[in-house]
Amino acid sequence: MVRRESLQKLYEQALAYHSVGDLNRCVNCCDVILSQDGQDHEVWNLSGLAHYGLGNLQKALTYINQAFLISGFETYLVNIAELLRRSNESQKALEILESIKNPATPNLQFNLARVYRDVGRNADAVVCYEKVLLKTPDDADVLFNLANVLVESDVERAIKLYEQALRLGLNVAGMNLASLYLKRGDIESSLKIYKQLEPVVNKDDHSFFFNYANALSKASIHSSSYFKEAKKYYKKAISFSSNVLYALNYAHLLLRFGEIKEGFKQYEKRLSLNVVPQSLATLEVASRLAKQRIVVYAEQGLGDTIMFARFLMPLREVASEVLVIVQPVLLPLFERYFNQRAPHLCPIAFCSIVPDELKKRTFKRISLLSLPFALKMTSNAEIQSLIPPILEKSCKKVGIFWRSNQENPLSEGKNLTLPELLDGLSPLLSKCDFYSLQVGIDIEERNLLEQYKIPDLGSGFKDFAETKEALEGMDAVIGIDTSILHLAASFGVESFVLLPYYYDWRYGAQGIESPFYAQSLHLYPQECFDNWKSPLQHLQKILLQKIDF
């Protein structure tokens, strides 16, 4: 546009203010220009973008729409659609973009692709990105966004696109590529990319350091040589950010390798995520335990509650009274097996809902998962001493379970199929009596159990007390990382656990003893990602030796 010299200088000043984020001054300059020339569509657009940055969406849309009405330039419609997309109004954005008469411009196709992805039309998004690449084949942003769409449907092409974008200098493409490699079990390639990126990322990029630490932490599961390096990068991330997730993942690493004292100290930072039940929020936190009335509440899943229940015994040795609030399905188990009466132990009671008596009597609250820190546990040996020793048995009666709660996103990769498990145990089927402890089996699983003459006990379980009774009749159990395993191992039933390639911190690392389970638990992790063949073969060999002996 042609502007008077004074207005042109003011416009350039407005652009400069916008580029450095001084949006209020940008708007002020635009207002002065528009007061003298209300037909300057570029200024209407610039002012609209500044208003959006200040959080004034409606004003932004009004100003940019005025720029379109004055000029007729469809570029401004693209801007309006993009602001709507960023404001989670992708359907409105799509209507605007699809109404544009000249849809061939790369900018429009790029924005249209992003909106298509937002509304779940991934195939249309791919078509749009492909059109952009025909005209600008080295556009790193387009390559990156196309890879993001393809990562679920065509992972090999997505990898090539990420690699191309990374070569063009888009570091975030490297981050996604490293994450993708890690997800596929290719730790070596993931770490190679992180090492490549480290010299070029910002020195205070806590997100990069955190993701690098996560990759090193997963690598440490199979080789303890990565442990110190993982610690270094977690500490680096934490030094630049107070993100609770950073501290939690760091805690998991420390606990996996037996650094109990510092591990549980870092683990306490999870409490800032407001995990306290609302009904207990008014109670004072138990800063000390001795001679106090303590209400202990379950915080996470069933397996965690079972695993941490061992700390109720040392708590009862110091407190004056203990009330434990657990999940309803665990209540019969806790009432039956954790209610030991002894002169040196304080009274204990269990419930699944907060009783009215808490309002009448002075209790202090603590999470079940905070007990090892509050009780000043400092070593694996202290924790392991709280579970009964294994009773050496012949392994003639073996309970099996192969699947956890499929609705839990954390169960991904942990589960076997029943045919996989039975095939892996095939030489043992004639030597042992197997019993299914699996809850919620389907028709195909039921038919297969009947075919192999394996009694189905799990379908009859009403609660975990009944599961515990069934475990008492077993010589051993074979299964995956789920609550039944924690129940068996916590009560000294010899347990053989099949673990995925990346497994939970509670089981330690290769060659590192689990902080929670010592002799009661034998680990058989995958040696290759998403492949159960090797752990099943190792388990089969060990059990055959044990039975024959």
HUCORTA-V904539 format. One record per helix or strand of 2 or more residues. SS is the DSSP state (2 for helix, 1 for strand). FROM is the first residue (numbers start at 1). LEN is the number of residues. If there is no record, write none. Layout:
SS:FROM:LEN  SS:FROM:LEN
This chain:
2:5:15  2:23:14  2:41:13  2:57:15  2:74:13  2:90:10  2:106:13  2:122:14  2:140:11  2:155:13  2:171:13  2:187:12  2:206:17  2:224:17  2:244:13  2:260:14  2:278:3  1:284:2  1:293:5  2:302:7  2:311:6  1:321:5  2:328:10  1:347:5  2:357:4  1:364:4  2:368:7  2:380:5  1:397:4  2:409:3  2:418:7  2:426:3  1:433:4  2:443:9  1:455:2  2:458:3  2:464:9  1:476:4  2:483:8  1:494:6  2:505:3  1:521:5  2:533:16
